[in-house]
Amino acid sequence: RVHATFDDAFRNAASVFPALAAIGVPVRIFVCSGYARVGAPLTIPELAGDDLHQLATMTWDELRAHADSGISIGSHTVSHAHLTRLGDDELRRELVDAKAEIEDEMHRPCPELAYPYGEHDARVRTAARRAGYERAYGLREHGRDPFSLRRTDLYRRHTPVRALLRLYG
């Protein structure tokens, strides 16, 4: 079964939600809580120079409307940090604060986390478990650990053929 997940809660991702709903594909948005407060552009070093309009994120009101239409909302931390590079206190804050804010704003549990950049290690997985998440997604699996579930990342630069190769290759 295919699920479509969207990291960062970019506002323009919503343009494909109706088409996905029409063919029965469940959608999940992983939101950086710090950006959702005002729908700020995701300003991380890796996206420097990109069009700020394209980097605009969804606000809490937009996310609640999507959730009301059946879209799931998960955590992508507070600020999209490289979690494996953070100290223990910073790591805990990124995970715990994002989960708490999402649950407060969405008025429902936030059981899932997508690690920014797909990066995780044993320390990050343990911190996610302690923060109260039920499962977490990266780009590589680590056995049958529910805090190391694999997703395939696709970007605008991937042609349809490359996308298929990434999914099935």
DRENZA-864447 format. One record per residue: residue number from 1; residue in one letter; chain; x, y, z of N, C-alpha, C, O in turn. Coordinates in nm, 2 decimals. Example, Ala and Ser with C-alpha at 12.3 -4.5 7.8 and 13.67 -1.06 7.14 Angstrom:
2
PT     i   aa   ch   n_east   n_north     n_up   ca_east   ca_north    ca_up   c_east   c_north     c_up   o_east   o_north     o_up
PT     1    A    A     1.32     -0.57     0.78      1.23      -0.45     0.78     1.32     -0.33     0.78     1.42     -0.33     0.85
PT     2    S    A     1.28     -0.22     0.71      1.37      -0.11     0.71     1.29      0.00     0.79     1.34      0.11     0.80
***
This chain:
169
PT     i   aa   ch   n_east   n_north     n_up   ca_east   ca_north    ca_up   c_east   c_north     c_up   o_east   o_north     o_up
PT     1    R    A     0.08     -0.12     0.00      0.00       0.00     0.00     0.09      0.12     0.00     0.19      0.13     0.07
PT     2    V    A     0.05      0.22    -0.08      0.12       0.35    -0.09     0.06      0.45     0.00    -0.06      0.47     0.01
PT     3    H    A     0.15      0.52     0.07      0.12       0.64     0.15     0.20      0.76     0.09     0.32      0.74     0.06
PT     4    A    A     0.14      0.87     0.08      0.22       0.99     0.04     0.24      1.07     0.16     0.15      1.11     0.23
PT     5    T    A     0.37      1.10     0.19      0.41       1.19     0.30     0.48      1.31     0.25     0.56      1.30     0.15
PT     6    F    A     0.46      1.42     0.32      0.52       1.55     0.27     0.59      1.61     0.39     0.52      1.65     0.49
PT     7    D    A     0.72      1.62     0.39      0.80       1.68     0.49     0.79      1.83     0.47     0.77      1.89     0.36
PT     8    D    A     0.80      1.90     0.59      0.82       2.05     0.59     0.69      2.13     0.58     0.69      2.25     0.61
PT     9    A    A     0.58      2.06     0.54      0.45       2.13     0.53     0.45      2.25     0.44     0.40      2.35     0.47
PT    10    F    A     0.52      2.23     0.32      0.52       2.34     0.23     0.38      2.36     0.18     0.30      2.27     0.15
PT    11    R    A     0.34      2.49     0.17      0.20       2.53     0.14     0.16      2.48     0.00     0.05      2.43    -0.02
PT    12    N    A     0.26      2.48    -0.10      0.22       2.44    -0.23     0.20      2.29    -0.25     0.15      2.24    -0.35
PT    13    A    A     0.23      2.21    -0.15      0.21       2.06    -0.15     0.06      2.03    -0.16     0.01      1.93    -0.21
PT    14    A    A    -0.02      2.12    -0.10     -0.17       2.10    -0.10    -0.23      2.09    -0.23    -0.34      2.04    -0.25
PT    15    S    A    -0.16      2.14    -0.34     -0.22       2.13    -0.47    -0.24      1.99    -0.52    -0.32      1.97    -0.61
PT    16    V    A    -0.17      1.89    -0.46     -0.18       1.75    -0.51    -0.27      1.67    -0.41    -0.30      1.56    -0.45
PT    17    F    A    -0.31      1.73    -0.30     -0.39       1.65    -0.21    -0.53      1.60    -0.27    -0.56      1.49    -0.25
PT    18    P    A    -0.60      1.69    -0.34     -0.73       1.63    -0.40    -0.70      1.52    -0.50    -0.78      1.42    -0.49
PT    19    A    A    -0.60      1.52    -0.58     -0.58       1.41    -0.67    -0.54      1.28    -0.59    -0.58      1.17    -0.63
PT    20    L    A    -0.46      1.30    -0.49     -0.43       1.18    -0.41    -0.55      1.12    -0.34    -0.57      1.00    -0.33
PT    21    A    A    -0.64      1.21    -0.29     -0.76       1.16    -0.22    -0.85      1.09    -0.32    -0.91      0.99    -0.29
PT    22    A    A    -0.85      1.14    -0.44     -0.94       1.08    -0.55    -0.90      0.94    -0.58    -0.99      0.86    -0.62
PT    23    I    A    -0.77      0.91    -0.57     -0.73       0.77    -0.60    -0.71      0.69    -0.47    -0.66      0.58    -0.48
PT    24    G    A    -0.75      0.74    -0.36     -0.74       0.67    -0.23    -0.61      0.66    -0.17    -0.58      0.56    -0.09
PT    25    V    A    -0.52      0.75    -0.19     -0.38       0.75    -0.13    -0.39      0.83     0.00    -0.41      0.95    -0.01
PT    26    P    A    -0.36      0.77     0.11     -0.36       0.84     0.24    -0.24      0.94     0.24    -0.13      0.91     0.18
PT    27    V    A    -0.26      1.06     0.30     -0.16       1.16     0.30    -0.12      1.20     0.44    -0.21      1.20     0.53
PT    28    R    A     0.00      1.22     0.47      0.05       1.26     0.60     0.15      1.38     0.57     0.24      1.37     0.49
PT    29    I    A     0.13      1.48     0.65      0.22       1.60     0.65     0.30      1.60     0.77     0.25      1.59     0.88
PT    30    F    A     0.44      1.61     0.76      0.53       1.62     0.87     0.57      1.77     0.88     0.63      1.82     0.79
PT    31    V    A     0.53      1.83     0.99      0.54       1.97     1.01     0.65      2.01     1.11     0.67      1.95     1.21
PT    32    C    A     0.72      2.12     1.07      0.82       2.18     1.17     0.74      2.28     1.24     0.70      2.38     1.19
PT    33    S    A     0.71      2.26     1.37      0.62       2.34     1.45     0.66      2.49     1.46     0.58      2.57     1.46
PT    34    G    A     0.79      2.51     1.46      0.84       2.65     1.47     0.80      2.73     1.35     0.79      2.86     1.36
PT    35    Y    A     0.79      2.67     1.23      0.75       2.75     1.11     0.60      2.76     1.09     0.55      2.86     1.03
PT    36    A    A     0.52      2.67     1.15      0.38       2.67     1.13     0.31      2.78     1.21     0.20      2.82     1.18
PT    37    R    A     0.38      2.84     1.30      0.32       2.95     1.38     0.28      3.06     1.29     0.17      3.12     1.32
PT    38    V    A     0.35      3.09     1.19      0.31       3.20     1.10     0.32      3.16     0.95     0.30      3.25     0.86
PT    39    G    A     0.34      3.04     0.92      0.36       2.99     0.78     0.48      3.05     0.72     0.49      3.08     0.60
PT    40    A    A     0.59      3.06     0.80      0.71       3.12     0.75     0.78      3.03     0.65     0.76      2.90     0.65
PT    41    P    A     0.86      3.09     0.56      0.94       3.01     0.46     1.04      2.92     0.54     1.09      2.97     0.64
PT    42    L    A     1.06      2.80     0.50      1.16       2.71     0.56     1.30      2.76     0.52     1.34      2.74     0.41
PT    43    T    A     1.36      2.83     0.61      1.49       2.89     0.58     1.60      2.81     0.65     1.65      2.84     0.76
PT    44    I    A     1.64      2.71     0.58      1.75       2.62     0.63     1.87      2.64     0.53     1.84      2.67     0.41
PT    45    P    A     1.99      2.62     0.58      2.10       2.64     0.49     2.10      2.57     0.35     2.14      2.62     0.25
PT    46    E    A     2.04      2.45     0.36      2.04       2.36     0.24     1.95      2.42     0.13     1.96      2.39     0.01
PT    47    L    A     1.86      2.51     0.17      1.76       2.57     0.07     1.79      2.72     0.04     1.72      2.79    -0.02
PT    48    A    A     1.91      2.77     0.09      1.95       2.91     0.07     1.95      2.94    -0.08     2.00      2.86    -0.16
PT    49    G    A     1.89      3.05    -0.11      1.88       3.09    -0.25     1.75      3.04    -0.32     1.73      3.09    -0.43
PT    50    D    A     1.68      2.95    -0.27      1.55       2.91    -0.33     1.45      3.02    -0.31     1.46      3.10    -0.23
PT    51    D    A     1.35      3.01    -0.39      1.24       3.10    -0.39     1.16      3.10    -0.26     1.10      2.99    -0.23
PT    52    L    A     1.16      3.21    -0.19      1.09       3.21    -0.05     0.94      3.18    -0.07     0.88      3.12     0.03
PT    53    H    A     0.88      3.21    -0.18      0.74       3.18    -0.20     0.72      3.03    -0.20     0.62      2.98    -0.15
PT    54    Q    A     0.81      2.96    -0.27      0.80       2.82    -0.28     0.83      2.75    -0.15     0.79      2.64    -0.12
PT    55    L    A     0.90      2.82    -0.06      0.94       2.76     0.07     0.84      2.79     0.18     0.86      2.75     0.30
PT    56    A    A     0.73      2.87     0.15      0.63       2.90     0.25     0.57      2.78     0.30     0.53      2.68     0.23
PT    57    T    A     0.55      2.78     0.43      0.49       2.66     0.50     0.35      2.69     0.54     0.30      2.80     0.55
PT    58    M    A     0.27      2.58     0.57      0.14       2.59     0.61     0.13      2.64     0.76     0.21      2.62     0.84
PT    59    T    A     0.02      2.72     0.78      0.00       2.77     0.92    -0.08      2.66     0.99    -0.13      2.57     0.93
PT    60    W    A    -0.10      2.69     1.12     -0.18       2.59     1.20    -0.32      2.59     1.15    -0.38      2.48     1.15
PT    61    D    A    -0.38      2.70     1.11     -0.51       2.70     1.06    -0.52      2.61     0.93    -0.62      2.53     0.92
PT    62    E    A    -0.43      2.62     0.84     -0.43       2.54     0.72    -0.41      2.39     0.76    -0.48      2.31     0.70
PT    63    L    A    -0.32      2.37     0.85     -0.30       2.23     0.89    -0.42      2.17     0.95    -0.46      2.05     0.93
PT    64    R    A    -0.49      2.24     1.04     -0.62       2.19     1.10    -0.72      2.16     0.99    -0.79      2.06     1.00
PT    65    A    A    -0.73      2.25     0.89     -0.83       2.23     0.78    -0.79      2.10     0.71    -0.88      2.02     0.67
PT    66    H    A    -0.66      2.08     0.68     -0.62       1.95     0.61    -0.65      1.83     0.70    -0.70      1.73     0.65
PT    67    A    A    -0.63      1.84     0.83     -0.65       1.73     0.92    -0.80      1.70     0.92    -0.84      1.59     0.93
PT    68    D    A    -0.89      1.81     0.92     -1.03       1.79     0.92    -1.08      1.71     0.79    -1.19      1.65     0.79
PT    69    S    A    -1.00      1.72     0.69     -1.04       1.65     0.56    -0.97      1.51     0.56    -0.98      1.45     0.45
PT    70    G    A    -0.91      1.47     0.66     -0.86       1.33     0.67    -0.71      1.32     0.65    -0.66      1.20     0.65
PT    71    I    A    -0.64      1.42     0.64     -0.49       1.42     0.63    -0.43      1.41     0.77    -0.47      1.48     0.86
PT    72    S    A    -0.33      1.32     0.79     -0.26       1.30     0.91    -0.15      1.41     0.93    -0.09      1.44     0.83
PT    73    I    A    -0.13      1.45     1.05     -0.02       1.55     1.08     0.08      1.48     1.17     0.04      1.43     1.28
PT    74    G    A     0.20      1.48     1.13      0.31       1.43     1.22     0.42      1.54     1.24     0.41      1.65     1.19
PT    75    S    A     0.52      1.50     1.32      0.62       1.59     1.36     0.74      1.58     1.27     0.78      1.47     1.23
PT    76    H    A     0.80      1.70     1.24      0.93       1.70     1.17     1.02      1.79     1.25     1.12      1.85     1.20
PT    77    T    A     1.00      1.79     1.38      1.07       1.87     1.49     1.03      2.01     1.49     0.94      2.05     1.42
PT    78    V    A     1.09      2.09     1.57      1.06       2.24     1.58     1.13      2.31     1.46     1.06      2.39     1.40
PT    79    S    A     1.26      2.29     1.44      1.33       2.37     1.34     1.40      2.31     1.23     1.48      2.37     1.15
PT    80    H    A     1.38      2.18     1.21      1.44       2.10     1.10     1.59      2.09     1.12     1.67      2.10     1.02
PT    81    A    A     1.63      2.07     1.24      1.77       2.05     1.28     1.83      1.92     1.24     1.75      1.82     1.22
PT    82    H    A     1.96      1.91     1.22      2.03       1.78     1.20     2.04      1.72     1.34     2.12      1.76     1.42
PT    83    L    A     1.95      1.63     1.37      1.93       1.58     1.51     2.06      1.51     1.56     2.09      1.51     1.68
PT    84    T    A     2.13      1.44     1.47      2.24       1.36     1.51     2.36      1.46     1.56     2.45      1.41     1.62
PT    85    R    A     2.35      1.58     1.52      2.45       1.68     1.56     2.42      1.76     1.69     2.51      1.83     1.74
PT    86    L    A     2.30      1.74     1.74      2.26       1.82     1.86     2.31      1.75     1.99     2.32      1.63     2.00
PT    87    G    A     2.32      1.84     2.09      2.35       1.79     2.23     2.22      1.73     2.28     2.11      1.75     2.22
PT    88    D    A     2.23      1.65     2.39      2.11       1.58     2.44     1.99      1.68     2.48     1.88      1.65     2.45
PT    89    D    A     2.03      1.79     2.54      1.92       1.89     2.58     1.85      1.95     2.45     1.73      1.96     2.45
PT    90    E    A     1.93      1.99     2.35      1.87       2.04     2.23     1.79      1.94     2.16     1.68      1.97     2.11
PT    91    L    A     1.84      1.82     2.15      1.77       1.71     2.09     1.63      1.69     2.16     1.53      1.68     2.09
PT    92    R    A     1.63      1.68     2.29      1.51       1.66     2.36     1.41      1.77     2.33     1.29      1.75     2.31
PT    93    R    A     1.46      1.90     2.34      1.37       2.01     2.31     1.31      2.00     2.17     1.19      2.03     2.15
PT    94    E    A     1.39      1.97     2.07      1.34       1.96     1.93     1.22      1.86     1.92     1.13      1.88     1.85
PT    95    L    A     1.24      1.75     1.99      1.14       1.64     1.98     1.02      1.66     2.07     0.91      1.65     2.03
PT    96    V    A     1.05      1.70     2.20      0.94       1.71     2.29     0.86      1.84     2.26     0.73      1.83     2.26
PT    97    D    A     0.92      1.95     2.24      0.85       2.07     2.21     0.76      2.06     2.09     0.65      2.11     2.08
PT    98    A    A     0.82      2.00     1.98      0.74       1.99     1.86     0.61      1.91     1.88     0.50      1.94     1.84
PT    99    K    A     0.63      1.79     1.95      0.52       1.70     1.97     0.41      1.77     2.06     0.29      1.77     2.02
PT   100    A    A     0.45      1.84     2.16      0.36       1.91     2.25     0.29      2.02     2.17     0.16      2.04     2.19
PT   101    E    A     0.36      2.10     2.09      0.29       2.21     2.02     0.20      2.16     1.91     0.09      2.21     1.90
PT   102    I    A     0.24      2.05     1.84      0.15       1.99     1.74     0.02      1.94     1.81    -0.09      1.96     1.76
PT   103    E    A     0.04      1.87     1.92     -0.08       1.81     1.99    -0.17      1.93     2.04    -0.29      1.91     2.04
PT   104    D    A    -0.11      2.03     2.09     -0.19       2.14     2.14    -0.26      2.21     2.03    -0.38      2.25     2.04
PT   105    E    A    -0.20      2.24     1.92     -0.26       2.31     1.80    -0.36      2.23     1.73    -0.46      2.28     1.68
PT   106    M    A    -0.33      2.10     1.71     -0.42       2.01     1.63    -0.53      1.94     1.71    -0.62      1.89     1.66
PT   107    H    A    -0.52      1.95     1.85     -0.62       1.89     1.94    -0.63      1.74     1.91    -0.74      1.68     1.91
PT   108    R    A    -0.52      1.67     1.89     -0.52       1.53     1.87    -0.37      1.48     1.89    -0.28      1.56     1.88
PT   109    P    A    -0.36      1.35     1.92     -0.22       1.30     1.94    -0.13      1.31     1.82    -0.18      1.32     1.70
PT   110    C    A     0.00      1.32     1.84      0.10       1.32     1.73     0.19      1.20     1.76     0.30      1.22     1.82
PT   111    P    A     0.16      1.09     1.70      0.23       0.97     1.73     0.36      0.95     1.64     0.44      0.86     1.67
PT   112    E    A     0.37      1.02     1.53      0.47       1.00     1.43     0.57      1.11     1.41     0.53      1.23     1.42
PT   113    L    A     0.69      1.07     1.38      0.80       1.17     1.36     0.87      1.13     1.23     0.89      1.01     1.21
PT   114    A    A     0.90      1.23     1.15      0.99       1.20     1.04     1.12      1.28     1.07     1.12      1.40     1.09
PT   115    Y    A     1.23      1.21     1.08      1.36       1.27     1.11     1.40      1.37     1.00     1.40      1.33     0.88
PT   116    P    A     1.43      1.50     1.03      1.48       1.59     0.93     1.60      1.53     0.86     1.69      1.47     0.92
PT   117    Y    A     1.61      1.54     0.73      1.71       1.48     0.64     1.72      1.33     0.65     1.81      1.27     0.59
PT   118    G    A     1.62      1.27     0.71      1.62       1.12     0.73     1.73      1.07     0.82     1.75      0.95     0.83
PT   119    E    A     1.80      1.16     0.89      1.91       1.12     0.97     1.87      1.08     1.11     1.79      1.15     1.18
PT   120    H    A     1.92      0.97     1.15      1.90       0.92     1.29     2.01      0.82     1.33     2.08      0.76     1.24
PT   121    D    A     2.03      0.81     1.46      2.12       0.71     1.51     2.06      0.65     1.64     1.94      0.69     1.67
PT   122    A    A     2.12      0.56     1.71      2.06       0.50     1.83     2.02      0.61     1.93     1.92      0.59     1.99
PT   123    R    A     2.10      0.71     1.95      2.07       0.81     2.05     1.95      0.89     2.01     1.86      0.92     2.09
PT   124    V    A     1.93      0.92     1.88      1.82       1.00     1.83     1.69      0.91     1.84     1.59      0.96     1.88
PT   125    R    A     1.70      0.78     1.81      1.59       0.69     1.82     1.54      0.68     1.96     1.42      0.67     1.99
PT   126    T    A     1.64      0.67     2.05      1.60       0.66     2.20     1.53      0.79     2.24     1.44      0.78     2.32
PT   127    A    A     1.58      0.90     2.20      1.52       1.03     2.24     1.38      1.04     2.18     1.29      1.09     2.25
PT   128    A    A     1.36      0.99     2.06      1.22       0.99     2.00     1.13      0.91     2.08     1.01      0.94     2.11
PT   129    R    A     1.17      0.79     2.12      1.09       0.70     2.20     1.06      0.76     2.33     0.94      0.76     2.38
PT   130    R    A     1.16      0.82     2.40      1.13       0.89     2.53     1.04      1.01     2.52     0.97      1.05     2.61
PT   131    A    A     1.05      1.08     2.40      0.96       1.19     2.38     0.81      1.16     2.36     0.73      1.24     2.37
PT   132    G    A     0.79      1.03     2.35      0.65       0.98     2.34     0.60      0.95     2.20     0.48      0.92     2.19
PT   133    Y    A     0.68      0.95     2.10      0.64       0.91     1.97     0.62      0.76     1.97     0.68      0.69     2.05
PT   134    E    A     0.54      0.71     1.88      0.51       0.57     1.87     0.60      0.51     1.76     0.63      0.39     1.76
PT   135    R    A     0.63      0.59     1.66      0.72       0.54     1.55     0.78      0.66     1.48     0.74      0.77     1.49
PT   136    A    A     0.89      0.63     1.41      0.96       0.74     1.34     1.02      0.69     1.21     1.05      0.57     1.19
PT   137    Y    A     1.03      0.78     1.11      1.08       0.75     0.98     1.21      0.82     0.94     1.23      0.93     0.98
PT   138    G    A     1.29      0.74     0.88      1.42       0.79     0.82     1.43      0.75     0.68     1.33      0.72     0.61
PT   139    L    A     1.55      0.75     0.63      1.57       0.70     0.49     1.64      0.56     0.49     1.65      0.50     0.38
PT   140    R    A     1.67      0.51     0.60      1.73       0.38     0.61     1.67      0.31     0.73     1.64      0.37     0.84
PT   141    E    A     1.64      0.18     0.72      1.59       0.10     0.83     1.70      0.05     0.92     1.82      0.04     0.88
PT   142    H    A     1.66      0.03     1.04      1.76      -0.03     1.13     1.68     -0.15     1.19     1.62     -0.15     1.30
PT   143    G    A     1.69     -0.27     1.12      1.62      -0.39     1.17     1.47     -0.36     1.17     1.41     -0.30     1.07
PT   144    R    A     1.40     -0.41     1.27      1.25      -0.40     1.28     1.21     -0.29     1.38     1.10     -0.29     1.43
PT   145    D    A     1.30     -0.20     1.40      1.28      -0.09     1.50     1.17      0.00     1.45     1.19      0.06     1.34
PT   146    P    A     1.06      0.02     1.52      0.96       0.12     1.48     1.00      0.26     1.48     0.93      0.35     1.44
PT   147    F    A     1.13      0.29     1.53      1.18       0.42     1.53     1.29      0.43     1.42     1.37      0.52     1.42
PT   148    S    A     1.28      0.34     1.32      1.37       0.34     1.21     1.30      0.29     1.09     1.36      0.21     1.02
PT   149    L    A     1.18      0.34     1.06      1.11       0.29     0.95     1.16      0.37     0.82     1.19      0.49     0.83
PT   150    R    A     1.16      0.30     0.71      1.22       0.36     0.59     1.11      0.43     0.50     1.00      0.37     0.49
PT   151    R    A     1.14      0.54     0.45      1.06       0.60     0.34     1.16      0.63     0.22     1.28      0.63     0.24
PT   152    T    A     1.10      0.65     0.11      1.17       0.68    -0.01     1.15      0.83    -0.04     1.03      0.88    -0.05
PT   153    D    A     1.26      0.90    -0.05      1.24       1.05    -0.08     1.24      1.08    -0.23     1.32      1.02    -0.30
PT   154    L    A     1.15      1.16    -0.26      1.14       1.21    -0.40     1.13      1.36    -0.40     1.07      1.42    -0.31
PT   155    Y    A     1.19      1.42    -0.50      1.20       1.56    -0.51     1.16      1.61    -0.65     1.15      1.53    -0.75
PT   156    R    A     1.14      1.74    -0.67      1.10       1.79    -0.80     1.20      1.75    -0.91     1.17      1.74    -1.02
PT   157    R    A     1.33      1.74    -0.87      1.43       1.71    -0.97     1.42      1.57    -1.03     1.49      1.54    -1.13
PT   158    H    A     1.35      1.48    -0.96      1.34       1.34    -1.01     1.24      1.33    -1.13     1.12      1.37    -1.12
PT   159    T    A     1.29      1.28    -1.24      1.20       1.25    -1.35     1.11      1.14    -1.31     1.14      1.06    -1.22
PT   160    P    A     1.00      1.11    -1.39      0.92       0.99    -1.36     1.00      0.86    -1.36     0.97      0.78    -1.28
PT   161    V    A     1.09      0.85    -1.45      1.17       0.73    -1.46     1.26      0.71    -1.33     1.26      0.61    -1.27
PT   162    R    A     1.32      0.82    -1.30      1.41       0.82    -1.18     1.32      0.79    -1.05     1.37      0.72    -0.96
PT   163    A    A     1.20      0.85    -1.05      1.12       0.82    -0.93     1.08      0.67    -0.92     1.09      0.62    -0.81
PT   164    L    A     1.05      0.61    -1.03      1.02       0.47    -1.03     1.14      0.39    -0.99     1.13      0.29    -0.92
PT   165    L    A     1.26      0.43    -1.04      1.38       0.35    -1.00     1.40      0.37    -0.85     1.45      0.27    -0.79
PT   166    R    A     1.38      0.48    -0.79      1.40       0.50    -0.65     1.30      0.42    -0.57     1.33      0.36    -0.47
PT   167    L    A     1.18      0.41    -0.62      1.07       0.33    -0.55     1.09      0.18    -0.56     1.07      0.11    -0.47
PT   168    Y    A     1.13      0.14    -0.68      1.14      -0.01    -0.70     1.28     -0.06    -0.73     1.30     -0.18    -0.75
PT   169    G    A     1.38      0.03    -0.74      1.51      -0.02    -0.77     1.59     -0.08    -0.66     1.71     -0.12    -0.68
***
